[in-house]
Amino acid sequence: MAAVFAVLFLTAVLAFPGPGATWAETIIRYESIPGKSRVVLSGKSTLHDWGAESTVIHGRMEVRLTEGTDLPALMKSFDLCRLAYVDVKVAIPITSLRADSEELEERMCHKLNYEKHPKIHYAFDTAEQRECLEVSEYMFDTMGKLTVNGVTRPVAMNVIIQSLYEGQLYIQGSTTLKMTDLNIKPPSLLCGIVKADDEIRIHIWWAVRRVDGNM
């Protein structure tokens, strides 16, 4: 979610008016934009590749800038040291995941123990800016915590954040993890003849907007 860090920072700067405005004691909040986000889970098996996706991503971000940081300074240098506080939390309902067949969806929900743990959770920890790709597009290396099946594991993710218009941000990220790291046994069929690989690839496209009335 490194990109999240950058985008939050950039949008926070562009979203508030007034040259020379001070950002001390200002918390900038963002929320998911319904219908504009997507997460894709994919993997391989001895028979074929498989995949599932959801367009439901609940979440929010909050940013507070360090005291004395003003708009002109931020416009010239997007130094992460200027951020006093960043909080990012994302949740994806397991029952919102859609696959090639209802059978696969049911097996996935069962493997993820959805009745006891109905959502996949992600919480942001740290970010390091890698480069500025374009004027309003930034790349980050991030660390966070992913909770699946009631098991929490640290996750590294490459993130790209784009600053759009009217306080909107578009965050893209991807990472790879193993089912066994989350206490999930890779599924198999036909008495073990068909087996899923342990590795899973996760891609996320998350659209957020600044919430009006931030103070």
N, C-alpha and C positions, 0 to 999 in steps of 0.2 A: 504494500500500500504506500510505497514511497511517493508515488505520484500523487496520492491523496494529500500528502503533506504539502507538496509543492502547489497543487491546485488550490488548496485551501488558502494558502499564503497569498497566491496571486489574486484569486477572486476577492479575497478580503480587501485587498488594496484597491482593486478596480470598482468594487461595489459601493464604496462609501465616498460621498462627495466632499469637496472642500480642500483646496490646496493648503498644506501646512497643518491639516487636521491631526490631532493627537489620538493615538489608538489605545492609550492607557485605559484600563477598566472597561474596555469594549470587548464583548464576547460576540463572535460572529457564528451564527448557527446555519446549518444546511440540513435539508431533508431529502429523501428519495423522491424522484419524479415518477409517479405511477405509469407503467406501460412503456418506459423508455430504457429499462435495464435488462440485463440478461446474464445468467451464469451457466456455463457448460462444463459438465463432468465427462471425461472420456477415458477409455482404456482399451486394452487388447485382450484377446483370448486365443486359445488354440484353434478356434473355429473362425472368428471374425472380430473386427473392431466393434466396440459398443459405445453408446453415448446417451446422455440424458441432459436435459436443460430445463431451466425455470426462468420465467420473466418476472418473478416476484422477489424483490429484494427490499426488505425493510431495513432502515438504518438512519443514522444521523451523524453529523460531525459538528464539533465545536472547536473554535480557535480563539485564543486570547493572545494579543501581541504584547511585547514587553513595554514597560513604561517609558515614555519619551520617544517612541517610534512614531515618525510622522510620514505622511503620504509621499513627499518628494524623495525621502531616503529610500522608501520601499520601492518606488518606481525605478530607482537606479540600481539597487542591489537587493536581491531576494535571499538575504542571509538567514539561514535557519535559526541562527542565534537570536534573531529578533522575535521568535515565537516563544512566548512564556508558557503556553499550554495548548495541547492538541488532544482531542478525544474523538475516536472513531469507533463506532460499533455497528455491525451489520448482522442481520439474521435472515435466513432463508428457510421457509417452511418445507419440510421434506416431502409432504404430500403435493407440493406444487411442481415437483420434478416430473417431467414427461419424457418417456423413452419410446422406442420403436414399437413396443407392444405393452398391453396392460399386464401381461404376465411378468415382464421385466420390471415394470413399475412396482408391482406387488412384492417381488423378490427384493427389490432395492429398499423399499420401505421396511420390510422385515429385517433385512441385514443391518439397517441403520437404527433399528429398535425405536421406530418413530412414535409408538404409543407412550414410551417412557421419556424419550428425548425428541420432541416433535420438530425441533429446528436445528439448523447448522448455524453456529455463532462464530463471528470473527471480531477480535478486538485489536486495535492498532497499538503498537508500542513505540517504535523508533523509526526514523527515516534519515537517509543520507542522499543529498542531491547529487546526481551523476552528471547531467548536462541539460542545457536548454536546447531543445530540438528546433523550436521556432519561437517567435515572439511570445506566443501564449501557450506553449506546449513544453512540459518539463518531464524529465525522467528521474526516478528515484529507486534506490534500493531500500526496502523496508523490512521490518521485523514485526510480527504480531503473534497472536494466539488464536488457533483454530480449535473449536470444540465440536466434536462429532461423536454421537453415541455416548455422550457423557464423559468423553475423554478429551483433555486439552493438551495440545502439543504446540511448540513454537514453530512458526512458519516464516520462511523468507520469501518475499515476493517482489518481482520487478514491476514497477508501476509507472504509467504515463498519465499525466493530468493535463487536460486541455481546458482553458478558460474560454467559455463561449460568450453568451450575451445575457444581459439582464440578471447577472449574478448566478449563472448556471455553470456547473463544472461537469466534465465528462472524464471518468476515471477508468482506466483499463489496467488490468493486472493478470498475471498468470504465475502458477507455481505447480510443483509436482510433489506428491507425497505417496506413502504406502498405506494400504488398507490395514496391514498388520500393526502399523504404528498407532492405529486408532482402535485396536482390539477388534478388528473386523476380519473374519476369515474370508479370503477370496472365494466367491461362489464357484460351484462346479455342477455339471449336469451329466446324465447318462453314466452314473457310477464312477465319475471322475474322468471320463474320456474327454469331456470338454471342460477346460479350466480357464478361469479369468486370471490375467496377470495381477500381481500385487500392486503395481504402480498405477496411480490415477493422475491425470492431468486436469487442472482446474483453470478455466478462463473466466474472467469477470469483466463486464462492461456496466458501469454504474453511473447513472445520471442523477445529479443532485442540484438543488436550487437553494439560494439564500432565503432564509425565512424573514419576512418583513417584520419590522419592529425590533430588530436586534439592538440591544442596549448593553 
